[in-house]
Amino acid sequence: MVLEHVSNPREFHKKIYDHLNPGGIAIHFFATLYSAPAVLNLILPEFISDKLVKWVQNRDAEFHGKFPAKYHWCRGPIKGYHEKFEQIGFTVLEQKGYVGHGYLSTRKNLYKIEKLYSKMLLKLNNPLFCSNTILVLKKEKCCL
């Protein structure tokens, strides 16, 4: 859950690639750009989203503060998405998108709405709107 906070994902992934041994695997789990929380996070001013997160999740801001999110390269398993990683040298072994997030589980009525929204997204079956994804990348073995 760090990729959505990275300002320069190309550089971030290049460094990961450089640190992996040939055959090494990187696994990312991240929030995606078009999930409901991400959209709210992007359109609301930071001071409002900070208060909203604290209210919804009962977080102690000193220990579990909200980090600014960028959502660069944070997409579900959509066509053309893997090219960014392949240009760095990775092979994409797998990517799976998921709906739902549980952020509203402490607020009974809002959680019911979240669950209905997730059911709607499952019926829509569009990976663009998944809430988060797991991405598995591999640095191929050198061909020497």
N, CA, C and O atoms as a GROMACS GRO file, in nm:
protein
  576
    1MET      N    1   0.082  -0.120   0.000
    1MET     CA    2   0.000   0.000   0.000
    1MET      C    3   0.087   0.126   0.000
    1MET      O    4   0.062   0.220   0.075
    2VAL      N    5   0.189   0.125  -0.086
    2VAL     CA    6   0.275   0.242  -0.096
    2VAL      C    7   0.270   0.305  -0.234
    2VAL      O    8   0.292   0.425  -0.248
    3LEU      N    9   0.242   0.226  -0.337
    3LEU     CA   10   0.253   0.276  -0.474
    3LEU      C   11   0.167   0.400  -0.498
    3LEU      O   12   0.208   0.490  -0.572
    4GLU      N   13   0.050   0.407  -0.437
    4GLU     CA   14  -0.037   0.522  -0.461
    4GLU      C   15   0.021   0.653  -0.404
    4GLU      O   16  -0.030   0.761  -0.434
    5HIS      N   17   0.124   0.643  -0.322
    5HIS     CA   18   0.186   0.761  -0.261
    5HIS      C   19   0.317   0.803  -0.329
    5HIS      O   20   0.381   0.899  -0.286
    6VAL      N   21   0.356   0.732  -0.433
    6VAL     CA   22   0.484   0.756  -0.499
    6VAL      C   23   0.469   0.863  -0.607
    6VAL      O   24   0.383   0.852  -0.694
    7SER      N   25   0.554   0.965  -0.601
    7SER     CA   26   0.547   1.075  -0.699
    7SER      C   27   0.604   1.037  -0.835
    7SER      O   28   0.553   1.081  -0.938
    8ASN      N   29   0.709   0.954  -0.836
    8ASN     CA   30   0.773   0.916  -0.962
    8ASN      C   31   0.778   0.763  -0.971
    8ASN      O   32   0.880   0.702  -0.937
    9PRO      N   33   0.670   0.701  -1.017
    9PRO     CA   34   0.664   0.554  -1.018
    9PRO      C   35   0.764   0.489  -1.113
    9PRO      O   36   0.809   0.377  -1.088
   10ARG      N   37   0.800   0.556  -1.222
   10ARG     CA   38   0.899   0.498  -1.313
   10ARG      C   39   1.032   0.481  -1.240
   10ARG      O   40   1.094   0.375  -1.246
   11GLU      N   41   1.076   0.585  -1.172
   11GLU     CA   42   1.202   0.580  -1.096
   11GLU      C   43   1.193   0.478  -0.982
   11GLU      O   44   1.286   0.402  -0.958
   12PHE      N   45   1.081   0.477  -0.914
   12PHE     CA   46   1.056   0.383  -0.804
   12PHE      C   47   1.071   0.238  -0.853
   12PHE      O   48   1.140   0.158  -0.790
   13HIS      N   49   1.006   0.206  -0.964
   13HIS     CA   50   1.012   0.069  -1.017
   13HIS      C   51   1.148   0.036  -1.078
   13HIS      O   52   1.194  -0.078  -1.072
   14LYS      N   53   1.212   0.136  -1.135
   14LYS     CA   54   1.347   0.114  -1.188
   14LYS      C   55   1.442   0.076  -1.075
   14LYS      O   56   1.525  -0.014  -1.091
   15LYS      N   57   1.430   0.145  -0.961
   15LYS     CA   58   1.515   0.113  -0.845
   15LYS      C   59   1.485  -0.028  -0.793
   15LYS      O   60   1.576  -0.102  -0.758
   16ILE      N   61   1.358  -0.064  -0.788
   16ILE     CA   62   1.322  -0.200  -0.746
   16ILE      C   63   1.384  -0.300  -0.841
   16ILE      O   64   1.443  -0.400  -0.799
   17TYR      N   65   1.370  -0.274  -0.970
   17TYR     CA   66   1.426  -0.363  -1.072
   17TYR      C   67   1.578  -0.378  -1.053
   17TYR      O   68   1.631  -0.489  -1.056
   18ASP      N   69   1.645  -0.267  -1.033
   18ASP     CA   70   1.790  -0.268  -1.017
   18ASP      C   71   1.835  -0.346  -0.893
   18ASP      O   72   1.943  -0.405  -0.892
   19HIS      N   73   1.752  -0.346  -0.788
   19HIS     CA   74   1.789  -0.415  -0.664
   19HIS      C   75   1.754  -0.564  -0.665
   19HIS      O   76   1.803  -0.640  -0.582
   20LEU      N   77   1.670  -0.605  -0.757
   20LEU     CA   78   1.634  -0.747  -0.764
   20LEU      C   79   1.744  -0.828  -0.831
   20LEU      O   80   1.809  -0.780  -0.925
   21ASN      N   81   1.764  -0.949  -0.784
   21ASN     CA   82   1.849  -1.044  -0.854
   21ASN      C   83   1.775  -1.094  -0.976
   21ASN      O   84   1.652  -1.092  -0.977
   22PRO      N   85   1.845  -1.141  -1.079
   22PRO     CA   86   1.775  -1.203  -1.192
   22PRO      C   87   1.685  -1.315  -1.141
   22PRO      O   88   1.726  -1.399  -1.061
   23GLY      N   89   1.562  -1.315  -1.190
   23GLY     CA   90   1.462  -1.411  -1.143
   23GLY      C   91   1.385  -1.363  -1.021
   23GLY      O   92   1.291  -1.429  -0.977
   24GLY      N   93   1.425  -1.247  -0.966
   24GLY     CA   94   1.359  -1.193  -0.848
   24GLY      C   95   1.219  -1.143  -0.878
   24GLY      O   96   1.186  -1.107  -0.991
   25ILE      N   97   1.137  -1.143  -0.775
   25ILE     CA   98   0.995  -1.106  -0.790
   25ILE      C   99   0.961  -0.990  -0.698
   25ILE      O  100   1.003  -0.986  -0.583
   26ALA      N  101   0.884  -0.895  -0.751
   26ALA     CA  102   0.829  -0.784  -0.673
   26ALA      C  103   0.678  -0.798  -0.672
   26ALA      O  104   0.616  -0.823  -0.776
   27ILE      N  105   0.619  -0.784  -0.556
   27ILE     CA  106   0.473  -0.794  -0.542
   27ILE      C  107   0.422  -0.664  -0.484
   27ILE      O  108   0.468  -0.617  -0.379
   28HIS      N  109   0.326  -0.606  -0.552
   28HIS     CA  110   0.265  -0.481  -0.506
   28HIS      C  111   0.118  -0.504  -0.477
   28HIS      O  112   0.049  -0.577  -0.549
   29PHE      N  113   0.070  -0.442  -0.370
   29PHE     CA  114  -0.072  -0.436  -0.340
   29PHE      C  115  -0.101  -0.288  -0.323
   29PHE      O  116  -0.040  -0.222  -0.239
   30PHE      N  117  -0.194  -0.234  -0.402
   30PHE     CA  118  -0.217  -0.090  -0.397
   30PHE      C  119  -0.360  -0.054  -0.432
   30PHE      O  120  -0.431  -0.128  -0.499
   31ALA      N  121  -0.399   0.064  -0.382
   31ALA     CA  122  -0.529   0.122  -0.417
   31ALA      C  123  -0.523   0.171  -0.560
   31ALA      O  124  -0.419   0.217  -0.607
   32THR      N  125  -0.635   0.163  -0.630
   32THR     CA  126  -0.638   0.204  -0.770
   32THR      C  127  -0.706   0.341  -0.785
   32THR      O  128  -0.782   0.385  -0.700
   33LEU      N  129  -0.674   0.405  -0.895
   33LEU     CA  130  -0.714   0.543  -0.919
   33LEU      C  131  -0.866   0.565  -0.917
   33LEU      O  132  -0.912   0.665  -0.862
   34TYR      N  133  -0.942   0.476  -0.975
   34TYR     CA  134  -1.085   0.504  -0.990
   34TYR      C  135  -1.172   0.437  -0.885
   34TYR      O  136  -1.293   0.424  -0.904
   35SER      N  137  -1.112   0.395  -0.775
   35SER     CA  138  -1.194   0.346  -0.664
   35SER      C  139  -1.260   0.467  -0.597
   35SER      O  140  -1.209   0.579  -0.608
   36ALA      N  141  -1.371   0.445  -0.530
   36ALA     CA  142  -1.442   0.556  -0.467
   36ALA      C  143  -1.354   0.631  -0.366
   36ALA      O  144  -1.353   0.754  -0.369
   37PRO      N  145  -1.280   0.563  -0.278
   37PRO     CA  146  -1.195   0.638  -0.184
   37PRO      C  147  -1.087   0.719  -0.255
   37PRO      O  148  -1.054   0.829  -0.212
   38ALA      N  149  -1.032   0.665  -0.364
   38ALA     CA  150  -0.927   0.737  -0.437
   38ALA      C  151  -0.983   0.863  -0.501
   38ALA      O  152  -0.920   0.969  -0.495
   39VAL      N  153  -1.099   0.853  -0.561
   39VAL     CA  154  -1.159   0.970  -0.626
   39VAL      C  155  -1.187   1.078  -0.521
   39VAL      O  156  -1.158   1.196  -0.544
   40LEU      N  157  -1.244   1.037  -0.407
   40LEU     CA  158  -1.268   1.135  -0.300
   40LEU      C  159  -1.137   1.196  -0.251
   40LEU      O  160  -1.128   1.317  -0.226
   41ASN      N  161  -1.037   1.112  -0.237
   41ASN     CA  162  -0.907   1.159  -0.190
   41ASN      C  163  -0.847   1.263  -0.285
   41ASN      O  164  -0.780   1.357  -0.242
   42LEU      N  165  -0.870   1.245  -0.413
   42LEU     CA  166  -0.815   1.337  -0.512
   42LEU      C  167  -0.894   1.468  -0.523
   42LEU      O  168  -0.835   1.574  -0.544
   43ILE      N  169  -1.026   1.461  -0.508
   43ILE     CA  170  -1.105   1.583  -0.530
   43ILE      C  171  -1.125   1.668  -0.404
   43ILE      O  172  -1.148   1.788  -0.413
   44LEU      N  173  -1.116   1.604  -0.288
   44LEU     CA  174  -1.136   1.681  -0.165
   44LEU      C  175  -1.006   1.748  -0.122
   44LEU      O  176  -0.898   1.691  -0.138
   45PRO      N  177  -1.015   1.869  -0.068
   45PRO     CA  178  -0.895   1.931  -0.012
   45PRO      C  179  -0.838   1.845   0.101
   45PRO      O  180  -0.913   1.776   0.170
   46GLU      N  181  -0.708   1.849   0.118
   46GLU     CA  182  -0.640   1.763   0.215
   46GLU      C  183  -0.696   1.779   0.356
   46GLU      O  184  -0.712   1.680   0.427
   47PHE      N  185  -0.726   1.902   0.398
   47PHE     CA  186  -0.774   1.921   0.534
   47PHE      C  187  -0.911   1.856   0.556
   47PHE      O  188  -0.942   1.813   0.667
   48ILE      N  189  -0.992   1.847   0.451
   48ILE     CA  190  -1.122   1.780   0.464
   48ILE      C  191  -1.103   1.629   0.462
   48ILE      O  192  -1.162   1.558   0.544
   49SER      N  193  -1.022   1.578   0.370
   49SER     CA  194  -1.002   1.433   0.364
   49SER      C  195  -0.934   1.382   0.490
   49SER      O  196  -0.960   1.269   0.533
   50ASP      N  197  -0.845   1.462   0.551
   50ASP     CA  198  -0.784   1.424   0.679
   50ASP      C  199  -0.890   1.402   0.786
   50ASP      O  200  -0.888   1.301   0.856
   51LYS      N  201  -0.981   1.498   0.797
   51LYS     CA  202  -1.088   1.488   0.897
   51LYS      C  203  -1.181   1.371   0.867
   51LYS      O  204  -1.226   1.301   0.958
   52LEU      N  205  -1.209   1.350   0.739
   52LEU     CA  206  -1.297   1.241   0.699
   52LEU      C  207  -1.235   1.105   0.735
   52LEU      O  208  -1.304   1.017   0.788
   53VAL      N  209  -1.108   1.088   0.706
   53VAL     CA  210  -1.041   0.962   0.739
   53VAL      C  211  -1.041   0.939   0.890
   53VAL      O  212  -1.066   0.828   0.937
   54LYS      N  213  -1.013   1.044   0.965
   54LYS     CA  214  -1.013   1.030   1.111
   54LYS      C  215  -1.152   0.991   1.162
   54LYS      O  216  -1.164   0.907   1.251
   55TRP      N  217  -1.256   1.052   1.108
   55TRP     CA  218  -1.392   1.023   1.151
   55TRP      C  219  -1.434   0.882   1.112
   55TRP      O  220  -1.490   0.808   1.193
   56VAL      N  221  -1.407   0.845   0.988
   56VAL     CA  222  -1.451   0.714   0.937
   56VAL      C  223  -1.375   0.600   1.002
   56VAL      O  224  -1.434   0.498   1.037
   57GLN      N  225  -1.245   0.616   1.017
   57GLN     CA  226  -1.163   0.504   1.062
   57GLN      C  227  -1.116   0.515   1.207
   57GLN      O  228  -1.042   0.429   1.254
   58ASN      N  229  -1.156   0.619   1.277
   58ASN     CA  230  -1.113   0.639   1.416
   58ASN      C  231  -0.962   0.628   1.431
   58ASN      O  232  -0.913   0.566   1.525
   59ARG      N  233  -0.888   0.688   1.339
   59ARG     CA  234  -0.742   0.681   1.342
   59ARG      C  235  -0.684   0.785   1.436
   59ARG      O  236  -0.736   0.896   1.450
   60ASP      N  237  -0.575   0.748   1.499
   60ASP     CA  238  -0.495   0.842   1.575
   60ASP      C  239  -0.398   0.905   1.475
   60ASP      O  240  -0.306   0.839   1.427
   61ALA      N  241  -0.419   1.031   1.444
   61ALA     CA  242  -0.341   1.098   1.338
   61ALA      C  243  -0.191   1.097   1.366
   61ALA      O  244  -0.111   1.096   1.273
   62GLU      N  245  -0.153   1.097   1.493
   62GLU     CA  246  -0.010   1.099   1.526
   62GLU      C  247   0.059   0.968   1.485
   62GLU      O  248   0.175   0.969   1.446
   63PHE      N  249  -0.013   0.856   1.495
   63PHE     CA  250   0.047   0.726   1.466
   63PHE      C  251   0.001   0.664   1.334
   63PHE      O  252   0.072   0.583   1.274
   64HIS      N  253  -0.116   0.703   1.288
   64HIS     CA  254  -0.172   0.646   1.165
   64HIS      C  255  -0.231   0.756   1.079
   64HIS      O  256  -0.348   0.750   1.040
   65GLY      N  257  -0.152   0.854   1.049
   65GLY     CA  258  -0.199   0.968   0.972
   65GLY      C  259  -0.228   0.931   0.827
   65GLY      O  260  -0.190   0.824   0.779
   66LYS      N  261  -0.294   1.019   0.760
   66LYS     CA  262  -0.326   1.001   0.618
   66LYS      C  263  -0.212   1.060   0.537
   66LYS      O  264  -0.169   1.173   0.560
   67PHE      N  265  -0.164   0.983   0.442
   67PHE     CA  266  -0.054   1.028   0.357
   67PHE      C  267  -0.110   1.079   0.226
   67PHE      O  268  -0.205   1.021   0.173
   68PRO      N  269  -0.053   1.186   0.171
   68PRO     CA  270  -0.100   1.235   0.041
   68PRO      C  271  -0.086   1.125  -0.065
   68PRO      O  272   0.017   1.057  -0.072
   69ALA      N  273  -0.187   1.109  -0.144
   69ALA     CA  274  -0.185   1.005  -0.247
   69ALA      C  275  -0.178   1.068  -0.385
   69ALA      O  276  -0.239   1.171  -0.411
   70LYS      N  277  -0.102   1.005  -0.473
   70LYS     CA  278  -0.081   1.053  -0.609
   70LYS      C  279  -0.155   0.968  -0.712
   70LYS      O  280  -0.209   1.021  -0.809
   71TYR      N  281  -0.158   0.838  -0.692
   71TYR     CA  282  -0.223   0.739  -0.779
   71TYR      C  283  -0.162   0.731  -0.919
   71TYR      O  284  -0.228   0.687  -1.013
   72HIS      N  285  -0.035   0.773  -0.933
   72HIS     CA  286   0.033   0.753  -1.060
   72HIS      C  287   0.057   0.603  -1.078
   72HIS      O  288   0.100   0.536  -0.984
   73TRP      N  289   0.030   0.551  -1.192
   73TRP     CA  290   0.050   0.409  -1.226
   73TRP      C  291  -0.035   0.315  -1.141
   73TRP      O  292  -0.005   0.196  -1.133
   74CYS      N  293  -0.138   0.363  -1.079
   74CYS     CA  294  -0.223   0.280  -0.994
   74CYS      C  295  -0.353   0.248  -1.068
   74CYS      O  296  -0.454   0.316  -1.051
   75ARG      N  297  -0.348   0.145  -1.148
   75ARG     CA  298  -0.463   0.105  -1.229
   75ARG      C  299  -0.493  -0.042  -1.205
   75ARG      O  300  -0.408  -0.119  -1.161
   76GLY      N  301  -0.614  -0.076  -1.235
   76GLY     CA  302  -0.652  -0.217  -1.232
   76GLY      C  303  -0.596  -0.287  -1.355
   76GLY      O  304  -0.526  -0.225  -1.435
   77PRO      N  305  -0.627  -0.413  -1.371
   77PRO     CA  306  -0.573  -0.491  -1.484
   77PRO      C  307  -0.640  -0.456  -1.617
   77PRO      O  308  -0.721  -0.532  -1.669
   78ILE      N  309  -0.605  -0.340  -1.670
   78ILE     CA  310  -0.665  -0.293  -1.795
   78ILE      C  311  -0.565  -0.306  -1.909
   78ILE      O  312  -0.444  -0.315  -1.887
   79LYS      N  313  -0.616  -0.307  -2.029
   79LYS     CA  314  -0.533  -0.322  -2.148
   79LYS      C  315  -0.429  -0.210  -2.156
   79LYS      O  316  -0.460  -0.093  -2.136
   80GLY      N  317  -0.306  -0.248  -2.185
   80GLY     CA  318  -0.199  -0.152  -2.203
   80GLY      C  319  -0.126  -0.110  -2.076
   80GLY      O  320  -0.021  -0.047  -2.083
   81TYR      N  321  -0.182  -0.145  -1.961
   81TYR     CA  322  -0.122  -0.102  -1.833
   81TYR      C  323   0.015  -0.164  -1.810
   81TYR      O  324   0.105  -0.099  -1.756
   82HIS      N  325   0.032  -0.288  -1.848
   82HIS     CA  326   0.156  -0.360  -1.819
   82HIS      C  327   0.276  -0.308  -1.898
   82HIS      O  328   0.391  -0.334  -1.861
   83GLU      N  329   0.252  -0.236  -2.006
   83GLU     CA  330   0.361  -0.186  -2.089
   83GLU      C  331   0.460  -0.100  -2.011
   83GLU      O  332   0.580  -0.104  -2.038
   84LYS      N  333   0.412  -0.024  -1.914
   84LYS     CA  334   0.499   0.062  -1.833
   84LYS      C  335   0.605  -0.021  -1.761
   84LYS      O  336   0.722   0.017  -1.755
   85PHE      N  337   0.563  -0.134  -1.709
   85PHE     CA  338   0.654  -0.220  -1.634
   85PHE      C  339   0.746  -0.299  -1.727
   85PHE      O  340   0.862  -0.323  -1.696
   86GLU      N  341   0.691  -0.338  -1.841
   86GLU     CA  342   0.770  -0.412  -1.940
   86GLU      C  343   0.880  -0.324  -1.999
   86GLU      O  344   0.988  -0.374  -2.031
   87GLN      N  345   0.854  -0.194  -2.013
   87GLN     CA  346   0.956  -0.102  -2.063
   87GLN      C  347   1.075  -0.092  -1.967
   87GLN      O  348   1.187  -0.065  -2.010
   88ILE      N  349   1.051  -0.112  -1.840
   88ILE     CA  350   1.158  -0.111  -1.741
   88ILE      C  351   1.238  -0.242  -1.749
   88ILE      O  352   1.357  -0.245  -1.717
   89GLY      N  353   1.173  -0.348  -1.792
   89GLY     CA  354   1.239  -0.479  -1.802
   89GLY      C  355   1.167  -0.590  -1.730
   89GLY      O  356   1.207  -0.706  -1.738
   90PHE      N  357   1.060  -0.557  -1.659
   90PHE     CA  358   0.984  -0.658  -1.586
   90PHE      C  359   0.900  -0.743  -1.681
   90PHE      O  360   0.861  -0.699  -1.789
   91THR      N  361   0.872  -0.863  -1.638
   91THR     CA  362   0.766  -0.944  -1.695
   91THR      C  363   0.653  -0.940  -1.594
   91THR      O  364   0.674  -0.962  -1.475
   92VAL      N  365   0.532  -0.911  -1.640
   92VAL     CA  366   0.416  -0.910  -1.551
   92VAL      C  367   0.366  -1.054  -1.543
   92VAL      O  368   0.315  -1.109  -1.641
   93LEU      N  369   0.380  -1.114  -1.426
   93LEU     CA  370   0.335  -1.252  -1.408
   93LEU      C  371   0.186  -1.260  -1.383
   93LEU      O  372   0.119  -1.352  -1.429
   94GLU      N  373   0.134  -1.162  -1.310
   94GLU     CA  374  -0.008  -1.167  -1.276
   94GLU      C  375  -0.053  -1.031  -1.224
   94GLU      O  376   0.025  -0.957  -1.164
   95GLN      N  377  -0.179  -1.000  -1.248
   95GLN     CA  378  -0.243  -0.885  -1.186
   95GLN      C  379  -0.389  -0.919  -1.166
   95GLN      O  380  -0.457  -0.963  -1.258
   96LYS      N  381  -0.436  -0.898  -1.045
   96LYS     CA  382  -0.578  -0.922  -1.013
   96LYS      C  383  -0.633  -0.799  -0.944
   96LYS      O  384  -0.571  -0.742  -0.854
   97GLY      N  385  -0.752  -0.759  -0.986
   97GLY     CA  386  -0.819  -0.646  -0.925
   97GLY      C  387  -0.927  -0.695  -0.830
   97GLY      O  388  -0.985  -0.802  -0.850
   98TYR      N  389  -0.954  -0.617  -0.729
   98TYR     CA  390  -1.054  -0.651  -0.627
   98TYR      C  391  -1.143  -0.531  -0.602
   98TYR      O  392  -1.101  -0.416  -0.619
   99VAL      N  393  -1.266  -0.556  -0.562
   99VAL     CA  394  -1.356  -0.447  -0.524
   99VAL      C  395  -1.381  -0.454  -0.374
   99VAL      O  396  -1.370  -0.559  -0.312
  100GLY      N  397  -1.415  -0.339  -0.320
  100GLY     CA  398  -1.439  -0.329  -0.176
  100GLY      C  399  -1.311  -0.291  -0.104
  100GLY      O  400  -1.201  -0.316  -0.152
  101HIS      N  401  -1.328  -0.229   0.013
  101HIS     CA  402  -1.211  -0.184   0.086
  101HIS      C  403  -1.226  -0.188   0.236
  101HIS      O  404  -1.125  -0.194   0.306
  102GLY      N  405  -1.345  -0.185   0.289
  102GLY     CA  406  -1.364  -0.194   0.433
  102GLY      C  407  -1.337  -0.065   0.509
  102GLY      O  408  -1.345  -0.065   0.632
  103TYR      N  409  -1.307   0.044   0.440
  103TYR     CA  410  -1.280   0.169   0.510
  103TYR      C  411  -1.398   0.215   0.595
  103TYR      O  412  -1.381   0.282   0.697
  104LEU      N  413  -1.516   0.181   0.552
  104LEU     CA  414  -1.636   0.230   0.620
  104LEU      C  415  -1.694   0.131   0.720
  104LEU      O  416  -1.805   0.150   0.769
  105SER      N  417  -1.621   0.026   0.751
  105SER     CA  418  -1.674  -0.080   0.836
  105SER      C  419  -1.708  -0.033   0.978
  105SER      O  420  -1.787  -0.098   1.046
  106THR      N  421  -1.652   0.078   1.022
  106THR     CA  422  -1.684   0.129   1.156
  106THR      C  423  -1.812   0.214   1.158
  106THR      O  424  -1.860   0.252   1.264
  107ARG      N  425  -1.865   0.242   1.041
  107ARG     CA  426  -1.987   0.323   1.029
  107ARG      C  427  -2.095   0.238   0.960
  107ARG      O  428  -2.097   0.224   0.838
  108LYS      N  429  -2.184   0.182   1.041
  108LYS     CA  430  -2.279   0.080   0.996
  108LYS      C  431  -2.354   0.117   0.869
  108LYS      O  432  -2.355   0.038   0.774
  109ASN      N  433  -2.417   0.232   0.864
  109ASN     CA  434  -2.498   0.270   0.747
  109ASN      C  435  -2.411   0.297   0.624
  109ASN      O  436  -2.448   0.261   0.513
  110LEU      N  437  -2.298   0.361   0.645
  110LEU     CA  438  -2.208   0.385   0.532
  110LEU      C  439  -2.150   0.253   0.479
  110LEU      O  440  -2.127   0.238   0.359
  111TYR      N  441  -2.126   0.160   0.570
  111TYR     CA  442  -2.072   0.030   0.529
  111TYR      C  443  -2.174  -0.046   0.443
  111TYR      O  444  -2.136  -0.116   0.349
  112LYS      N  445  -2.301  -0.033   0.475
  112LYS     CA  446  -2.405  -0.096   0.392
  112LYS      C  447  -2.402  -0.038   0.250
  112LYS      O  448  -2.413  -0.112   0.152
  113ILE      N  449  -2.386   0.092   0.240
  113ILE     CA  450  -2.377   0.157   0.109
  113ILE      C  451  -2.252   0.108   0.036
  113ILE      O  452  -2.257   0.081  -0.084
  114GLU      N  453  -2.141   0.098   0.107
  114GLU     CA  454  -2.017   0.049   0.047
  114GLU      C  455  -2.035  -0.092  -0.009
  114GLU      O  456  -1.989  -0.122  -0.119
  115LYS      N  457  -2.102  -0.178   0.066
  115LYS     CA  458  -2.123  -0.316   0.021
  115LYS      C  459  -2.213  -0.320  -0.103
  115LYS      O  460  -2.189  -0.400  -0.194
  116LEU      N  461  -2.315  -0.237  -0.107
  116LEU     CA  462  -2.402  -0.230  -0.225
  116LEU      C  463  -2.324  -0.179  -0.346
  116LEU      O  464  -2.339  -0.230  -0.457
  117TYR      N  465  -2.241  -0.079  -0.323
  117TYR     CA  466  -2.157  -0.024  -0.431
  117TYR      C  467  -2.062  -0.132  -0.484
  117TYR      O  468  -2.042  -0.143  -0.605
  118SER      N  469  -2.004  -0.209  -0.396
  118SER     CA  470  -1.914  -0.317  -0.436
  118SER      C  471  -1.987  -0.423  -0.518
  118SER      O  472  -1.933  -0.473  -0.617
  119LYS      N  473  -2.108  -0.456  -0.477
  119LYS     CA  474  -2.188  -0.553  -0.554
  119LYS      C  475  -2.217  -0.501  -0.694
  119LYS      O  476  -2.213  -0.576  -0.792
  120MET      N  477  -2.247  -0.371  -0.703
  120MET     CA  478  -2.271  -0.310  -0.833
  120MET      C  479  -2.146  -0.318  -0.921
  120MET      O  480  -2.155  -0.349  -1.040
  121LEU      N  481  -2.030  -0.290  -0.862
  121LEU     CA  482  -1.905  -0.297  -0.937
  121LEU      C  483  -1.876  -0.439  -0.985
  121LEU      O  484  -1.825  -0.459  -1.095
  122LEU      N  485  -1.908  -0.538  -0.903
  122LEU     CA  486  -1.887  -0.677  -0.944
  122LEU      C  487  -1.974  -0.710  -1.065
  122LEU      O  488  -1.930  -0.779  -1.157
  123LYS      N  489  -2.097  -0.662  -1.066
  123LYS     CA  490  -2.185  -0.685  -1.180
  123LYS      C  491  -2.136  -0.611  -1.304
  123LYS      O  492  -2.148  -0.661  -1.416
  124LEU      N  493  -2.082  -0.493  -1.284
  124LEU     CA  494  -2.028  -0.414  -1.394
  124LEU      C  495  -1.907  -0.484  -1.456
  124LEU      O  496  -1.886  -0.479  -1.577
  125ASN      N  497  -1.828  -0.548  -1.372
  125ASN     CA  498  -1.712  -0.628  -1.415
  125ASN      C  499  -1.617  -0.551  -1.506
  125ASN      O  500  -1.574  -0.600  -1.610
  126ASN      N  501  -1.584  -0.429  -1.464
  126ASN     CA  502  -1.489  -0.347  -1.538
  126ASN      C  503  -1.365  -0.326  -1.451
  126ASN      O  504  -1.374  -0.262  -1.347
  127PRO      N  505  -1.250  -0.380  -1.492
  127PRO     CA  506  -1.130  -0.370  -1.408
  127PRO      C  507  -1.082  -0.227  -1.383
  127PRO      O  508  -1.004  -0.203  -1.291
  128LEU      N  509  -1.129  -0.134  -1.462
  128LEU     CA  510  -1.092   0.005  -1.441
  128LEU      C  511  -1.140   0.055  -1.305
  128LEU      O  512  -1.077   0.141  -1.244
  129PHE      N  513  -1.250  -0.001  -1.256
  129PHE     CA  514  -1.311   0.048  -1.133
  129PHE      C  515  -1.285  -0.042  -1.012
  129PHE      O  516  -1.356  -0.031  -0.912
  130CYS      N  517  -1.185  -0.129  -1.020
  130CYS     CA  518  -1.155  -0.210  -0.902
  130CYS      C  519  -1.101  -0.117  -0.792
  130CYS      O  520  -1.049  -0.009  -0.821
  131SER      N  521  -1.112  -0.160  -0.668
  131SER     CA  522  -1.070  -0.078  -0.554
  131SER      C  523  -0.921  -0.089  -0.528
  131SER      O  524  -0.856   0.009  -0.490
  132ASN      N  525  -0.866  -0.207  -0.548
  132ASN     CA  526  -0.724  -0.230  -0.530
  132ASN      C  527  -0.681  -0.348  -0.615
  132ASN      O  528  -0.764  -0.420  -0.670
  133THR      N  529  -0.551  -0.365  -0.624
  133THR     CA  530  -0.500  -0.470  -0.711
  133THR      C  531  -0.372  -0.528  -0.654
  133THR      O  532  -0.299  -0.463  -0.579
  134ILE      N  533  -0.346  -0.650  -0.692
  134ILE     CA  534  -0.218  -0.715  -0.664
  134ILE      C  535  -0.148  -0.732  -0.798
  134ILE      O  536  -0.205  -0.784  -0.893
  135LEU      N  537  -0.024  -0.688  -0.802
  135LEU     CA  538   0.056  -0.693  -0.924
  135LEU      C  539   0.185  -0.769  -0.893
  135LEU      O  540   0.256  -0.735  -0.799
  136VAL      N  541   0.214  -0.871  -0.973
  136VAL     CA  542   0.334  -0.952  -0.953
  136VAL      C  543   0.426  -0.933  -1.072
  136VAL      O  544   0.390  -0.961  -1.187
  137LEU      N  545   0.547  -0.883  -1.043
  137LEU     CA  546   0.646  -0.853  -1.147
  137LEU      C  547   0.769  -0.940  -1.128
  137LEU      O  548   0.805  -0.976  -1.016
  138LYS      N  549   0.832  -0.974  -1.239
  138LYS     CA  550   0.953  -1.057  -1.232
  138LYS      C  551   1.064  -0.995  -1.315
  138LYS      O  552   1.043  -0.950  -1.428
  139LYS      N  553   1.184  -0.995  -1.257
  139LYS     CA  554   1.302  -0.956  -1.330
  139LYS      C  555   1.356  -1.085  -1.392
  139LYS      O  556   1.403  -1.175  -1.322
  140GLU      N  557   1.350  -1.092  -1.523
  140GLU     CA  558   1.392  -1.215  -1.591
  140GLU      C  559   1.541  -1.240  -1.572
  140GLU      O  560   1.620  -1.148  -1.552
  141LYS      N  561   1.575  -1.365  -1.580
  141LYS     CA  562   1.715  -1.404  -1.568
  141LYS      C  563   1.793  -1.350  -1.687
  141LYS      O  564   1.742  -1.341  -1.798
  142CYS      N  565   1.915  -1.315  -1.661
  142CYS     CA  566   2.003  -1.263  -1.765
  142CYS      C  567   2.032  -1.370  -1.868
  142CYS      O  568   2.042  -1.488  -1.834
  143CYS      N  569   2.044  -1.332  -1.990
  143CYS     CA  570   2.062  -1.426  -2.100
  143CYS      C  571   2.208  -1.447  -2.136
  143CYS      O  572   2.239  -1.476  -2.252
  144LEU      N  573   2.299  -1.435  -2.041
  144LEU     CA  574   2.443  -1.456  -2.068
  144LEU      C  575   2.478  -1.600  -2.086
  144LEU      O  576   2.594  -1.633  -2.109
   0.00000   0.00000   0.00000
